Amino acid sequence: MNAPLPLACFDDARALEQIGAQWDRDIVAQLAQYIGVPAKSPMFDPQWAEHGHIEAVVRQAADWVLAQKVPGLTLEVVRLPGRTPVIFFEVAATRAVPAGSNVAQPTVLMYGHLDKQPEFAGWRSDLGPWTAKYEDGKLYGRGGADDGYAIYASIAAIAALKSQGLAHPRIVGLIETCEESGSFDLLPYVDALKPRLGQVALVICLDSGAGNYDQLWLTTSLRGNVTGTLKVEVLTEGVHSGDASGVVPSSFRIMRQLLDRLEDSATGRLLPAQFHCEVPPERLQQAQVTAQILGDELFKRFPWAHHDCAGSTLVTLPVTGDPLQALLNRTWRPTA
Ligand SMILES: [Zn+2]
C-alpha cells in the first residue's frame, strides 16, 4: 500500500467536482427526504420519542453514511436514557503515531445537528416546511441548511480526501438532535463519549451563517446571551386602574427606568462597560474587508416593514447605515 500523500498535494478543483457531482446526484435527494420529516427539536415536540421523527432522520443519515463505505469509518447511534440520540462516527488517522511517542494523536471533531425549528408561518403559497422544493439552485424546506446538510458535507469532504489518497488526522463526528432546544442533551453525551473523542485539536462546527453564496465563510466570533426575568411589584394585589393610577406609581414606568440603566433607549447602546470588549485589531481589519464585500447585502437580507398610510410612508430604518458598523454591531458589540 502506498503511503498517504501530505495535504499539500490537495487538488481542490478535483474535490470540488467530485463533491459537486455527489451533491447533485445523491445528497440533494437525501436532504429532500430529510426535509419531509417533521423532526422538530424536543422543545417544540415534547413527544418526539413517540412520534419517531427524530429517530427517522437519525436512521436515514446513519444508513447513508454507512453506505458510503468510507475506509476506516465506524459509526454508532448513541443513546442515553431519556435523551435525544446522537450519531457518533470515527475515522482512523491515515498515519499512526509512532510507537513510544508521547505526543497524543490530535483529533478533528466535526459537529452538526439533525433536529429542526418548528414550521412557522409566512411560507410562499407553493412552499412549505415539510415539502422540499428545488428551484433555481436552492432547496426550500425546513432544516436543510440548519442543519441537515452538516453530516452529508462532513462525510463528502472526508471521502474527497480519501479518494485523493491524502493523509489526515483522526476525525470524529458528533451529530446531535437537541440543538434547537439549547443542546441540553449534548453535554451528557460529551461526558459519556469523552474517552472516544480523544485529544480534540480542531472543532469544525458546521452550523453557522454565510455572507453570500460566492465564497467560503468562516465564523470567527459568536455572541453569548444573558437572560433573566424582570419583575416590578408595586402592590400586593390588583386594584382598579382608575382608582390607583396617579397615586400608585406605574410599574411600567419603573420598569422603563430600570431598563434605562442597562440600555440607552435612544441609540440601543448597552451602558455597563462589562458587556463591552475591545475588538482585536485583526478582526477589525477583517470586518472592514467583509463590509466592502457585502455592502448593502448586510441590510437587504432582512424583511423590513414599511407601511403606506394617509399619504405618508412609515419605514423601519437600520440602527446604522454603515456596513462596517453594522457588522461590528452584530458580532462584537453587545445588544439588548
Ligand atoms: Zn443549527
Residues whose N, C-alpha, C, O or C-beta is under 5 A from the ligand:
A	BS01	ZN	D146 D147 D207
